[in-house]
Amino acid sequence: MSSTLQETISWPTRKAGTFEITDEVAAVVRRSGIETGLVSVFCQHTSCSLVIMENADPSARLDLERWLDRLVPENNSDFVHTHEGPDDMPSHIKMALTRTTEVVPVGGGRMLLGTWQSIFLWEHRRSPHRRRLVITVQGDL
């Protein structure tokens, strides 16, 4: 029998950077009762994104964050959209270059992430925000 469960969670960020959300997504998968299917995580914002990244060594995420900061620096004189500060337009570009949705297969009632993979919310703004994530689990019970 096929089923769908959808939940929206709110996640606080304190600063720019990556925040692991794997456990929260896994909890929704467990509550769904779905054995085989897919889970999608969708971020309802235009200044943060999602990424599946290495979970063992935080320096891998730090290197990725620093690389993207160099690619899209703040205080670029070409930017017009700066209403909310110097990190405003760079955060939108970073979101557009990354993803707002991640999809992971579900098998045996759990996410089939690799050994070193986790799901991270990637906040591109420096100030604290509360981010909404829509988690949808679809599949067979």
C-alpha positions in Angstrom: 0.0 0.0 0.0 1.3 3.5 -1.0 1.4 6.4 1.5 2.6 9.9 1.9 3.5 11.9 5.0 4.5 15.6 4.9 5.7 17.6 7.8 7.2 21.1 8.1 9.9 21.7 10.6 11.4 25.0 11.7 15.2 25.1 12.2 17.1 28.0 13.9 20.4 29.1 12.5 22.8 31.2 14.5 25.1 32.3 11.7 26.3 31.4 8.2 27.4 27.8 7.9 26.2 24.3 7.6 23.9 22.7 10.2 23.2 18.9 10.2 19.5 18.0 9.9 19.9 14.3 9.2 18.4 13.2 12.5 15.3 15.4 12.1 14.7 14.1 8.6 15.2 10.5 9.8 12.6 11.0 12.5 10.0 12.0 9.9 10.9 9.0 7.9 10.4 6.7 10.9 7.0 8.4 11.8 5.8 7.8 8.2 6.0 4.1 8.5 7.2 3.9 4.9 9.5 1.0 4.2 10.5 1.7 0.5 10.3 5.0 -1.3 11.7 8.5 -1.2 12.1 11.4 1.2 12.5 14.9 -0.1 13.6 17.9 1.9 12.6 21.3 0.5 13.9 24.6 2.0 11.3 27.4 1.7 13.8 30.3 1.5 15.9 32.1 -1.1 19.0 32.8 1.1 19.9 29.3 2.3 20.1 25.9 0.7 20.6 22.2 1.3 23.5 19.9 0.7 24.5 16.3 1.2 28.0 16.3 2.4 30.6 14.4 4.3 29.8 14.0 8.0 33.0 12.7 9.4 35.4 15.6 9.0 33.9 19.1 9.5 36.8 20.6 7.6 35.3 19.3 4.3 32.3 21.5 4.9 34.4 24.4 6.1 36.5 24.2 2.9 33.3 24.2 0.8 31.8 27.2 2.6 35.1 29.2 2.2 35.3 28.3 -1.5 31.8 29.5 -2.1 32.5 32.7 -0.1 35.5 33.4 -2.4 33.3 32.7 -5.5 30.6 35.1 -4.4 32.1 37.7 -2.1 30.2 40.4 -0.2 30.5 44.1 -1.1 30.6 43.5 -4.8 29.9 46.9 -6.5 27.9 45.1 -9.2 25.2 44.1 -6.7 22.1 46.3 -6.6 20.0 44.1 -4.3 21.6 45.0 -1.0 18.5 46.1 1.1 19.3 43.7 3.9 23.1 44.2 4.0 26.2 43.2 2.2 25.4 39.4 2.6 22.0 39.9 1.0 22.7 39.3 -2.7 25.5 36.9 -2.2 23.2 34.7 -0.2 20.7 34.6 -3.1 23.4 33.7 -5.6 24.8 31.0 -3.3 21.3 29.5 -3.0 20.9 29.6 -6.8 24.3 27.8 -7.3 23.4 25.1 -4.8 20.1 23.3 -4.1 16.8 24.0 -2.2 15.8 20.3 -2.4 17.5 17.0 -1.6 15.9 13.6 -2.3 17.1 10.4 -0.6 15.9 6.9 -1.2 14.2 5.1 1.7 14.7 1.3 2.2 14.0 -0.9 5.2 12.2 2.1 6.8 15.3 4.3 6.8 17.2 6.7 4.6 19.8 5.0 2.4 22.5 7.6 2.9 26.1 6.5 2.4 28.4 5.9 5.4 29.9 9.4 5.3 26.8 11.3 4.1 24.6 13.6 6.1 22.0 16.2 5.1 22.9 19.8 6.0 21.0 23.1 6.0 23.4 25.6 4.5 22.7 29.1 5.9 24.2 31.8 3.7 23.2 34.8 5.9 25.4 35.9 8.8 22.5 36.8 11.1 20.2 34.3 12.9 17.2 33.1 11.1 14.4 30.5 11.6 14.2 28.3 8.4 11.2 26.2 7.3 11.9 22.8 5.8 9.1 20.7 4.2 9.9 17.0 4.5 7.8 14.7 2.3 8.1 10.9 2.5 6.4 8.9 -0.2 6.4 5.2 -0.8 5.1 1.8 0.2 4.2 0.8 3.8 
